[in-house]
Amino acid sequence: MTALALAGAVALAQASPAFAQERPATFADLAEQVSPSVVNITTSTVVAGRTGPQGIVPEGSPFEDFFNDLENDNERDQARRSSALGSGFVISADGYIVTNNHVIEGADEIEIEFFPGEGQPTELLKAELVGTDPNTDIAVLKVEYETDLQFVEFGDSNAVGSRVGDWVMAMGNPLGQGFSVSAGIVSARNRALQGTYDDYIQTDAAINRGNSGGPLFNMDGDVIGVNTAILSPNGGSIGIGFAMSSDVVTNVVDQLKEFGETRRGWLGVRIQDVTPDMVDAIEGLTDARGALVTDVPAGPAEDAGMLAGDVITVFDTIEIENTRELVRIVGNSPVGKEVPVTVLRNGSTEDLTVVLGRRETSEAVAFPEDEDVQEPEAPEEKSLLGLTLSEITPDLTEQYSITADTGLVITGIDADSEAASKGLVEGDLITEAGQQKVTSVGDFEDRITEAREAGRKSLLLLVRRGGDPRFVALSLAE
């Protein structure tokens, strides 16, 4: 055993110089190359102040004008501006800029600060909003300047240079400190946090608040991701950051520039994943792959002859692993495209041709909300892991300005709990527990039970605050 261990050590020692040669000696040249195209973004929003007691001077009193003027002055003082910071990057010489939707959402004014350097704008430039896509958290802005701006281009997030283990560099405005560079590697690929079209690159390059909307570069200086979220127990970087892949972003950006909105392909079916226990029950199926069709309303799929019970195995020559992959591929396909689709039906394959519709205009028509519904019962509220949790209600939506439709609202928190120490507060929205969606208190209890039965000591929660997602792990100790 000793000899084998020693031999292995020698072999590793001999191999290491080859790997060491690929490690960049410096990121300085790359940073100098791309930094003129990275920008700081400052947004401001007018926030109405609290309304105080109104004047009680009788009408016609000689003091009436004085008190009316005083009240008007108070109202002007009560209105204030709320500012926020983020990052972005220029993608064209004529001033198009990409950032995160949550950086500029609700802003009344957007200002762009450029990296200082020769030929760069020295003054703050006002930006106009071109379009946003909350589904992928991407926004496109536009600034006007007298000369061409330096810009960066998107790279292929699926190509060499974007593999797990490849070097990457992040740039942005972390914590409002101004232009900053951090470097690391691609830690994982194809991460899904919450959205339907998620395809995140995970990186250990330091990403903090304020980096949102900034670029993640490969070593060729191409943008392979837009920095969006972090996993953190305390709000700071612990080396787990997420950037939406350029494979998703480029399609969204092109549509926002052309139309000011997204126009995603739509197949027109309800689907669910094929689970292992379904394999024996579906004739011709050999493993848990594909997307099982559960409903086919009037639309593209019905026109093509698709039926409930079909298993979609191939879409546009791409073998389908699960529903998430199918939804993302369909959404990235052009509206009106004729797409070959292969389905498994009654033990044999069927080849269909589907002409894709547009999701934004067709989905609500095909799957309308049931108008004849009973008044919902009062949502259940329960205390778990130091948190008081409730399903979303109209009152809670208004109270905490919640924009999501599903999840659990934290309506109370034990001040001495681990949850409080990790920064969770009332109004935070928990959308996943144990990497599974939660829509009820019962779901949350099930995730706790499953984690404990699996021998886990903590439960991973996906928490959203003002649209900003982060993971928090809470101990399951009873």
Protein Blocks (a to p, Z undefined) as FASTA:
>chain_A
ZZmmmmmmmmmmmmmmmmmmmpcfbfklmmmmmmmmpccdddddddddddddddfbdehi
aklmmmmmmmmmmmmmmpccdddddddddfbfnopacddfklmgoiabdcddddedehia
fbdcddddfbdcfknopacdddddfbdcdddddddfkbghiaghiacddddjehhlapad
dddddfbghiafkbmklccdddfbdcdehjgopacddfkopafbdcfbdcdfklpaehia
cdddfklmmmmmmmmmmnopacdddehiacddddfklmmmpghiabdedjddfbdcedjk
lmnopaehiacfbgghiacfblmlmmmmmmmpcehiacdddddeehiacddddddddfkl
mmmmmmccdfbbcdddddddddeehiacddddfklmmmnopabfbdcddfbdcfkbmklm
nopaehiacfbghhiacfbfklmmmmmmmmmmnopabdcddddeehiacdddddfbZZ
